[in-house]
Amino acid sequence: MTHKKGPPAEFYQRDRLRQPPALTPDYKTSVTRSPQYALLSLENSLSEITGPLFSHNDLGPQDNDLLKNYCHSGDPIGERIIVHGRVLDENGRAVPNTLVEIWQANAGGRYRHRNDTYLAPIDPNFGGCGRTLTDEEGYYFFRTVKPGAYPWRNWTDSWRPAHIHFSVFGSGFAQRLITQLYFEGDPLIARCPIAQTIPDPDAVEQLIARLDVRSSVPFDMLAYRFDIVLRGRRSTLFENRLEGN
């Protein structure tokens, strides 16, 4: 990811032009989810800002391999891909040893969740969840299948683009950040009422993973690059921490 020129700063002013408003009627559930009263600032407790701490001892050997970590009778169905990148701070420095978790629909666009009633079948060999720790350079990677698009009850013909949910865990419970990865070239991104709540087109671009042929495995899988910037002028948009961007 390229960063805008400028000296490193200790604090970056929040850019409000990048943030979607809480109430965006085209995204229908924002009508009920948006605050009706002024927000209150609450002090964090010590337990919320000091733990938990994760190590490689907390992870299984296949936690970042969604092609293998739920297999029962064979390989998952779908396009095999690698998703990789770095977690960076606002000055482009690596964020090491941070927990990155993902969850996603299968290749048919269905989640392994009891509330998902989409017509696409459940894949018996795909769980749709994974996790890993960044290395000393802030690097992470997952093996998975490319998720499918799926319809949702927003308007009559609303479809979610193919996407993967990302969670980045800081040094405490209060620092967990959540976002979504989209894929380069997907025409549904421009039609998605959720993605289009973001007023700054550049901020939408920060959510799109780019095809990375150089990191692909020949005759096996394509790779997509998705760098996550935690704050500042080139920050990734986090849906649960808009005040941090």
Secondary structure, 3 states (H helix, E strand, C coil): CCCCCCCCCCCCCCCHHHCCCCCCCCCCCHHHHCCCCCCCCCCCCHHHHCCCCCCHHHCCCCCCECCCCCCCCCCCCCCEEEEEEEEECCCCCECCCCEEEEEECCCCCCCCCCCCCCCCCCCCCCCCEEEEECCCCCEEEEEEECCCCEEECCCCCEEECCEEEEEEECCCHHHCEEEEEEECCCCCHHHCCCHHHCCCHHHHHCCEEEECHHHCECCCEEEEECCEECCCCCCCCCCCCHHHC
